[in-house]
Amino acid sequence: MFSKINSIGLFGLNAFSVTVEATIGAGQPSFEMVGLPDAAVQESKARIRAVMEHLCLKVLSGHVTVNLAPASVRKIGSMFDLPISAALLEMGGYISTSDGDAFIGEISLDGKLSPVNGVLSMAIHAANNGVKRLFLPAANAREASVVKEIEVYGVDNLMQLVDFYIYGRGLSPEPHYNGFDVAKTHYADFAEVMGQFAAKRAVEVAAAGSHNVLMLGPPGAGKSMIAKRIPSILPKITFEESIETTQIHSVAGIIDPRDPLVKERPFRAVSHTASSVGLIGGGTIPHPGEISLAHNGVLFLDELPEFDRKSLETLRQPMEDGSVTISRASGTVTYPCSVMVIAAMNPCPCGNYGNPLKKCTCTQNQVKAYLRKISGPVLDRIDIQIEVKPVKFEELSNRKPQESSAAIAERVQKARDIQARRYRGTNIRANSMITSDMISEVCQMTPDAEDMLKRAFNTLGMSARAYDRILKVARTCADLDGSEPILKNHISQAISFRSLDRKYWDRI
């Protein structure tokens, strides 16, 4: 006897087709599995044998061999329990599947199906490769139903699957999920931030162009307060971006099965105790790190110099490329990580270096050592550097109404809409992603603006990367003003956003 069942495997975000082949021959009862299964897949033999005995399904009475094809690709995870069980059930005559059916899922010892991670990526792959009906754990059904090209069947237990194939009852297609358009979450509002007009403008520009930001200032100046309100002014996430982000969160196992789509841009606030693996991902089976979980959103690094320097240096390539590649013996995985990095730091260990209101108690060597924890290459990848100074008493006490997040968000959205039209048909979604070969085309300056940038480049000794980043930020400033050419004041503002390295780092 022989049976063949369609399934899907997953490694990182990369889903691939797997064919589960089963045969039974004469001999002592045994269960052999081939096709490069890992330990979790090998353990399915014990689970499946126990389930078959528990449900009185006699399919393991001889020498059973299961092959997971293609045999050259390692199979990882517990999602092959259901397709292996389906192959055995078909071989035993309990069910009869069609070529358009595919199965993924983990089985408990009592026959119930347990959810697995990464279902959205596997469902998309299934739809793109001719699968018509996808059978999986009921807890994963709503997530998979986002993919409208296939019918998704949520299965609670193995006997439910048997009843469906024998009697045509017990299962029905999951309604396709249509919950993308929802009301925006109520975030903390910029109207609560008194003063700090320069810092507010900086994060507005950052949100409009998805630029990286470094805020430097003494404790209590409002750096974290400002950073935590950035989600309230970010542009709306698109459906395409939502699918990308949900795939990453699904692989990490952090989505809500009742409301599976990520509908707001992520905001990941990371502790300075995070390791390099926690930041960029890794492990024996490479999992996404915080920078990938923040894809299409914000990665907030508070107390930046307190991070391990090696961990910060690992962010250099992902910040530049918008993706992170993790290589392990089991294979190589690439996760997207197009993020806004928002960093905050004190200027010294005590926090008061340069503070006009409080005296710094650090020695000059302590200040130098503290600032040197942030390397030049990391600093060079931060488009906007802003000093957040202590708020004056008058600004706190008069309680004048401050501009709301809604007003700022409206300007940000208009600027992003301009960028969406400009970059239609390309992979670029925001000005921070402009490639070097496009700079001259999309960042056209007026003569006086070009003259100002030339003088600044020669006077300040900028790197080529700094030149490109100033132009990208100036492009965003122009978009916020609704100007097609980049004007002199846009260049001036972009240059002012890169002054901290000269004020603090050039002194050490």
HELIX and SHEET records of a PDB file:
HELIX    1   1 ALA A   39  GLN A   42  1                                   4    
HELIX    2   2 SER A   44  HIS A   54  1                                  11    
HELIX    3   3 ASP A   81  MET A   91  1                                  11    
HELIX    4   4 VAL A  119  ASN A  128  1                                  10    
HELIX    5   5 ALA A  138  ALA A  144  1                                   7    
HELIX    6   6 LEU A  158  TYR A  167  1                                  10    
HELIX    7   7 PHE A  190  GLU A  192  5                                   3    
HELIX    8   8 PHE A  197  GLY A  209  1                                  13    
HELIX    9   9 LYS A  223  ALA A  227  1                                   5    
HELIX   10  10 ILE A  230  ILE A  233  5                                   4    
HELIX   11  11 PHE A  239  ALA A  252  1                                  14    
HELIX   12  12 SER A  276  ILE A  280  1                                   5    
HELIX   13  13 GLU A  290  LEU A  293  1                                   4    
HELIX   14  14 LEU A  304  GLU A  306  5                                   3    
HELIX   15  15 ARG A  309  GLU A  313  1                                   5    
HELIX   16  16 ARG A  316  ASP A  321  1                                   6    
HELIX   17  17 GLN A  364  LEU A  371  1                                   8    
HELIX   18  18 GLY A  376  ASP A  380  1                                   5    
HELIX   19  19 PHE A  393  SER A  397  1                                   5    
HELIX   20  20 SER A  405  ARG A  422  1                                  18    
HELIX   21  21 ASN A  431  MET A  433  5                                   3    
HELIX   22  22 SER A  436  MET A  438  5                                   3    
HELIX   23  23 ILE A  439  VAL A  442  1                                   4    
HELIX   24  24 PRO A  447  LEU A  460  1                                  14    
HELIX   25  25 ALA A  464  LEU A  480  1                                  17    
HELIX   26  26 LYS A  488  SER A  496  1                                   9    
HELIX   27  27 LEU A  500  LYS A  503  1                                   4    
HELIX   28  28 TRP A  505  ARG A  507  5                                   3    
SHEET    1   A 4 PHE A   2  PHE A  11  0                                        
SHEET    2   A 4 ASN A  14  GLY A  25 -1                                        
SHEET    3   A 4 HIS A  63  ALA A  69 -1                                        
SHEET    4   A 4 SER A  30  VAL A  34  1                                        
SHEET    1   B 3 ASP A 101  PHE A 103  0                                        
SHEET    2   B 3 ARG A 133  PRO A 137  1                                        
SHEET    3   B 3 GLU A 151  VAL A 155  1                                        
SHEET    1   C 2 GLU A 106  ILE A 107  0                                        
SHEET    2   C 2 LEU A 113  SER A 114 -1                                        
SHEET    1   D 5 PHE A 267  VAL A 270  0                                        
SHEET    2   D 5 VAL A 298  LEU A 301  1                                        
SHEET    3   D 5 MET A 340  MET A 345  1                                        
SHEET    4   D 5 VAL A 213  LEU A 216  1                                        
SHEET    5   D 5 ILE A 384  GLU A 387  1                                        
SHEET    1   E 2 GLY A 281  GLY A 282  0                                        
SHEET    2   E 2 HIS A 287  PRO A 288 -1                                        
SHEET    1   F 2 SER A 323  ARG A 328  0                                        
SHEET    2   F 2 GLY A 331  PRO A 336 -1                                        
END                                                                             
